[in-house]
Amino acid sequence: MQKLSLEALSRQHLERAASSSTGRSSESVYGGHERMLRQTLIALRAESTLSEHENPGEATLLVLRGRVRLVSGDASWEGMAGDLLIMPESRHSVEALEDAAFVLTVAKAL
């Protein structure tokens, strides 16, 4: 068994995002390319964006800190610390409304 502090990882990656030219930092905390389930902690500096991309499978976004906006076509959903957003099956993007950290969980399609 392995135990991780999402709080500590959030702090660490928010610091990295603040000093990064891209305004983001991330780390796979479970799984990866060799597994069906993948969980990635992502930190975004305010006003940074994960540009529009395809949905790789069933996915959720759990906001740990800050506020984010999930955008898909003409629809959008805002989330703040403690909110769980269900990713749409269509193309989508994520933007940070303020410095934010979240866990993206993806169960890759077969």
C-alpha positions as CSV (number, residue, x, y, z in Angstrom):
1,M,0.0,0.0,0.0
2,Q,1.1,3.5,-0.7
3,K,-0.2,6.7,1.0
4,L,0.0,10.2,-0.6
5,S,-0.9,13.6,0.8
6,L,-2.9,15.4,-1.9
7,E,-2.6,18.5,0.2
8,A,1.2,18.5,0.2
9,L,1.3,17.6,-3.5
10,S,-1.1,20.5,-4.3
11,R,1.1,23.0,-2.5
12,Q,4.2,21.7,-4.3
13,H,2.7,21.8,-7.8
14,L,1.0,25.2,-7.2
15,E,4.5,26.5,-6.4
16,R,5.9,24.9,-9.6
17,A,3.0,26.2,-11.7
18,A,3.7,29.7,-10.4
19,S,7.2,29.7,-11.7
20,S,6.5,27.8,-14.9
21,S,6.2,29.6,-18.2
22,T,3.2,27.4,-19.0
23,G,1.5,28.2,-15.7
24,R,1.0,24.5,-14.9
25,S,2.5,21.5,-13.2
26,S,1.3,17.9,-13.0
27,E,2.2,14.5,-11.7
28,S,0.6,11.1,-12.2
29,V,-0.2,9.9,-8.7
30,Y,-1.6,6.5,-9.7
31,G,-1.6,4.4,-12.9
32,G,-0.2,5.6,-16.1
33,H,0.1,4.4,-19.7
34,E,0.3,0.7,-18.6
35,R,-3.0,0.8,-16.5
36,M,-6.6,1.4,-17.3
37,L,-7.1,3.8,-14.4
38,R,-4.9,6.9,-14.2
39,Q,-5.1,9.7,-11.6
40,T,-3.1,12.9,-12.2
41,L,-2.7,15.9,-9.9
42,I,-2.7,19.1,-12.0
43,A,-2.0,22.6,-10.8
44,L,-2.8,25.7,-12.9
45,R,-1.9,29.3,-12.2
46,A,-4.9,31.7,-12.5
47,E,-6.0,32.3,-16.1
48,S,-4.0,29.2,-17.3
49,T,-5.8,26.7,-19.5
50,L,-5.6,23.1,-20.5
51,S,-6.5,23.6,-24.2
52,E,-9.4,21.8,-25.8
53,H,-8.8,18.1,-26.2
54,E,-10.6,14.8,-26.7
55,N,-12.0,12.8,-23.8
56,P,-9.7,9.7,-23.4
57,G,-12.4,7.7,-21.6
58,E,-14.6,8.1,-18.5
59,A,-13.2,10.9,-16.4
60,T,-13.8,13.1,-13.4
61,L,-12.1,16.2,-12.0
62,L,-12.0,16.6,-8.2
63,V,-11.1,20.2,-7.3
64,L,-8.7,20.3,-4.3
65,R,-8.0,24.1,-4.3
66,G,-9.1,27.2,-6.1
67,R,-11.7,27.4,-8.8
68,V,-11.8,26.1,-12.4
69,R,-14.2,26.2,-15.3
70,L,-14.8,23.1,-17.5
71,V,-15.9,24.1,-21.0
72,S,-17.4,21.9,-23.7
73,G,-18.9,23.6,-26.8
74,D,-21.4,26.1,-25.5
75,A,-21.7,24.6,-22.1
76,S,-19.6,25.3,-19.1
77,W,-19.4,24.2,-15.4
78,E,-17.6,25.9,-12.6
79,G,-16.0,24.0,-9.7
80,M,-14.4,25.0,-6.4
81,A,-12.6,23.1,-3.7
82,G,-14.5,19.9,-2.8
83,D,-16.5,19.8,-6.1
84,L,-16.4,16.8,-8.4
85,L,-17.0,17.5,-12.1
86,I,-18.0,14.7,-14.5
87,M,-16.1,15.2,-17.7
88,P,-18.2,15.4,-20.9
89,E,-17.7,12.8,-23.6
90,S,-17.1,15.6,-26.1
91,R,-14.1,17.8,-26.6
92,H,-13.5,20.1,-23.7
93,S,-11.0,22.4,-22.0
94,V,-10.3,23.4,-18.4
95,E,-9.4,27.0,-17.3
96,A,-8.2,28.2,-13.9
97,L,-10.3,31.1,-12.6
98,E,-7.8,31.4,-9.7
99,D,-4.8,29.4,-8.7
100,A,-6.2,25.8,-8.7
101,A,-5.2,22.2,-8.1
102,F,-7.3,19.2,-9.0
103,V,-7.1,15.5,-9.5
104,L,-8.1,14.2,-12.9
105,T,-9.2,10.5,-12.8
106,V,-9.4,8.7,-16.2
107,A,-10.6,5.2,-16.9
108,K,-9.3,4.7,-20.4
109,A,-11.6,3.4,-23.0
110,L,-10.9,-0.2,-24.2
